[in-house]
Amino acid sequence: MSLIHLVALSTAEIFGDFKLRDYAKTDDSMSLIQGIGGYFVVIYFLIKAFKNGNIIYVNGMWDGLSALIETIAAYYILGDRLNTTDQYLGIVLICVGIIILNSGGISN
């Protein structure tokens, strides 16, 4: 498993989330189909990631990277904002968690 698989996994999830949000707001059936398709891609990259990493490591890295990348994308693309500095501190702690989790290498 590589960082590329985890980033691809997170990116596919973000695409799916953005499309499903669009569907929730507009009832556009194409957005629903694209959102579901994004999650099929998530499954593909999740299987790839499990070939060389254990569930604890893969899930931790995926959750952290996905939260970080999706937060940045939602901030810049959708204009979403958090409400308090504590919430932004939470994002910083996610970054620290990713660094610490990755410091031991990939766990098999």
DASULCOR-V965776 format. One record per run of one state. SS is the DSSP state (~ for helix, > for strand, _ for the rest). FROM is the first residue (numbers start at 1). LEN is the number of residues. If there is no record, write none. Layout:
# DASULCOR-V965776
SS	FROM	LEN
SS	FROM	LEN
This chain:
# DASULCOR-V965776
_	1	2
~	3	24
_	27	2
~	29	22
_	51	4
~	55	24
_	79	6
~	85	19
_	104	5
